[in-house]
């Protein structure tokens, strides 16, 4: 594969689903997979958020029972198909290594929630991640031999991660940090 094809496999295209290859790539993947699924078929995204469906019938006495497959209507089958497509879409978006750890999930909603729980963590983990990003921001500085372009790219990546993690920093703080981290000869 060429470098371009490798990037397409990770990032996705209009015809190729974005792939989750590692824990570090989860925030970007989460954003891209949502956009990809909504673009392809918004009903599938709704199906992921809605959770598993139960096809039922109501008896004359008001009792609700599971409907037998042979009694499904076309609408019932369509709802089941959306669920199957949603689970298949999410499963195909995971690398084989990652998918192996999530095989027990039988609904798209359960799989989605498990991915978020594993890769985003609980509130303590989120707070810890935010603290780490704030620390990296405070310590951000020029690296000897680094080009201006590379330093700017590192800074943009850091501030984007901070924003994704819910770390709020004012524009003024961002501008000050960037300006104080530049080599004096660049200013």
Secondary structure, DSSP 8 states (H G I E B T S, - for coil): --HHHHHHHHH--SSS---B-SGGGHHHHHHHHHHHHHHH-HHHHHHHHH-----EEE-TTS-EEE--GGG--HHHHHHHHHHHHHHHHHHHTB-HHHHGGGTT--SHHHHHHHHHHHHH--HHHHHHHHHHHHHHHHH----TT--HHHHHHHHHHHHHHHHHTT----HHHHHHHHHHHS-GGG-
